[in-house]
């Protein structure tokens, strides 16, 4: 997952509008996305372990 974020960030630097933004902003945005994806993955994993009860 982190590899995907890094790959997309590098692709954005080379080809996209991220090339026009300061490097510190690009790195900060990449870190925010990585943390968000990490929290999402953790919540999904914990949710599947507990199981859902259908009422």
Backbone as numpy.savetxt, mean C-alpha at the origin, in Angstrom:
# Nx Ny Nz CAx CAy CAz Cx Cy Cz
3.77 -7.78 -0.93 2.94 -6.59 -0.93 3.81 -5.34 -0.93
4.86 -5.33 -0.11 5.76 -4.19 -0.10 6.46 -4.07 -1.45
6.80 -5.22 -2.03 7.43 -5.21 -3.35 6.52 -4.54 -4.38
5.23 -4.82 -4.29 4.27 -4.23 -5.22 4.22 -2.71 -5.05
4.21 -2.24 -3.82 4.20 -0.79 -3.57 5.46 -0.15 -4.11
6.60 -0.76 -3.88 7.87 -0.21 -4.37 7.89 -0.21 -5.89
7.41 -1.29 -6.50 7.39 -1.37 -7.96 6.48 -0.30 -8.56
5.32 -0.10 -7.97 4.41 0.93 -8.47 4.97 2.33 -8.26
5.64 2.55 -7.14 6.27 3.85 -6.89 7.36 4.12 -7.92
8.19 3.13 -8.19 9.25 3.32 -9.18 8.67 3.54 -10.58
7.62 2.80 -10.90 6.96 3.02 -12.19 6.38 4.42 -12.28
5.81 4.88 -11.18 5.27 6.24 -11.16 6.36 7.29 -11.31
7.52 7.07 -10.71 8.62 8.03 -10.84 9.09 8.10 -12.28
9.15 6.94 -12.93 9.66 6.90 -14.30 8.62 7.42 -15.30
7.37 7.03 -15.15 6.38 7.29 -16.18 5.27 8.27 -15.80
5.01 8.44 -14.54 3.79 9.15 -14.16 4.00 10.53 -13.59
2.97 11.00 -12.99 2.98 12.35 -12.43 3.81 12.43 -11.16
4.16 11.30 -10.58 5.00 11.32 -9.38 6.36 11.93 -9.72
6.75 11.87 -10.97 8.04 12.44 -11.38 8.06 13.96 -11.18
6.89 14.57 -11.13 6.81 16.02 -10.95 6.67 16.43 -9.50
6.46 15.47 -8.63 6.34 15.74 -7.20 7.72 15.59 -6.55
7.92 16.26 -5.43 9.20 16.08 -4.71 9.39 14.63 -4.27
10.63 14.19 -4.20 10.94 12.81 -3.84 10.43 12.49 -2.44
10.54 13.42 -1.51 10.08 13.16 -0.15 8.57 12.92 -0.11
7.83 13.64 -0.92 6.39 13.43 -0.99 6.08 12.05 -1.56
6.79 11.67 -2.59 6.56 10.37 -3.21 6.85 9.23 -2.24
7.95 9.35 -1.50 8.30 8.31 -0.53 7.27 8.28 0.59
6.85 9.44 1.07 5.83 9.49 2.13 4.52 8.87 1.66
4.11 9.18 0.43 2.88 8.61 -0.11 3.01 7.09 -0.23
4.16 6.61 -0.66 4.39 5.17 -0.75 4.32 4.49 0.60
4.87 5.15 1.62 4.82 4.59 2.97 3.39 4.55 3.50
2.64 5.59 3.24 1.24 5.63 3.68 0.45 4.50 3.02
0.66 4.29 1.73 -0.04 3.22 1.03 0.39 1.86 1.57
1.68 1.69 1.84 2.18 0.41 2.36 1.57 0.12 3.73
1.49 1.11 4.59 0.90 0.92 5.92 -0.58 0.59 5.79
-1.27 1.32 4.92 -2.70 1.07 4.71 -2.94 -0.36 4.22
-2.14 -0.82 3.26 -2.29 -2.18 2.76 -1.94 -3.22 3.84
-0.95 -2.90 4.66 -0.58 -3.80 5.75 -1.70 -3.94 6.77
-2.31 -2.83 7.15 -3.42 -2.86 8.10 -4.60 -3.62 7.50
-4.88 -3.38 6.23 -5.97 -4.09 5.56 -5.72 -5.60 5.55
-4.50 -6.01 5.21 -4.17 -7.43 5.17 -4.27 -8.05 6.55
-3.83 -7.35 7.57 -3.91 -7.85 8.94 -5.36 -8.02 9.37
-6.19 -7.03 9.08 -7.61 -7.13 9.44 -8.29 -8.28 8.70
-7.94 -8.47 7.43 -8.52 -9.57 6.67 -8.09 -10.92 7.25
-6.83 -11.04 7.60 -6.33 -12.31 8.14 -6.99 -12.61 9.49
-7.08 -11.61 10.35 -7.70 -11.83 11.65 -9.19 -12.12 11.50
-9.85 -11.48 10.56 -11.26 -11.72 10.34 -11.55 -13.11 9.84
-10.68 -13.65 9.01 -10.88 -15.00 8.48 -10.59 -16.06 9.53
-9.66 -15.78 10.44 -9.37 -16.74 11.49 -10.54 -16.89 12.45
-11.16 -15.78 12.80 -12.28 -15.81 13.73 -13.51 -16.44 13.10
-13.66 -16.26 11.81 -14.83 -16.79 11.12 -16.00 -15.85 11.30
-16.94 -15.93 10.40 -18.11 -15.08 10.48 -19.31 -15.94 10.85
-20.15 -15.40 11.66 -21.36 -16.13 12.06 -22.54 -15.54 11.33
-23.27 -16.37 10.63 -24.46 -15.92 9.91 -25.67 -16.09 10.83
-26.36 -15.01 11.07 -27.53 -15.06 11.95 -28.78 -15.17 11.14
